Amino acid sequence: MILAVFRLNGQLVLEGDRLAKEDGLTSAKWHVMGALIYFGEQNITVSRIASRMGLRRQGVQRIVNELCEMGLVVFKDNPYHKKAKQIVPTEEGLKRFNSVMQKQIPWANEHGGSLGSDELETALRVIRTISARLP
């Protein structure tokens, strides 16, 4: 099962890179932008993204720095922490993220549309259960 999950992850990263390329993003950048947007918190920091997404802080920091250089996110002072800046997507960042999402919707329907909701719910429950049991 673990090897199947690793293979699926690799396939999803390649497909994500393909979907996001036209908008100047990679799967990793799209992933971090999604975390910023879907968590929708005012006080979202690199550490918080890393913790919630199960990623290493240093890797997220590198990606956020690249997104900032691209003008897709900005750093703002954090009233709760002197050093940990808040990260906020820019209008251009939102535009590019939404563009990739519009490509992802038909892709997801094409590749997952034949699965029933029961199958998808079972798969999601298994993945969440395994994830919750890991450190």
SULQUI-V686774 format. One record per helix or strand. SS is the DSSP state (helix for helix, strand for strand). FROM is the first residue (numbers start at 1). TO is the last residue. If there is no record, write none. Layout:
# SULQUI-V686774
ss: {SS SS}
from: {FROM FROM}
to: {TO TO}
This chain:
# SULQUI-V686774
ss: {helix helix helix helix strand strand helix helix}
from: {2 27 46 57 73 81 91 117}
to: {21 39 53 69 78 89 112 133}
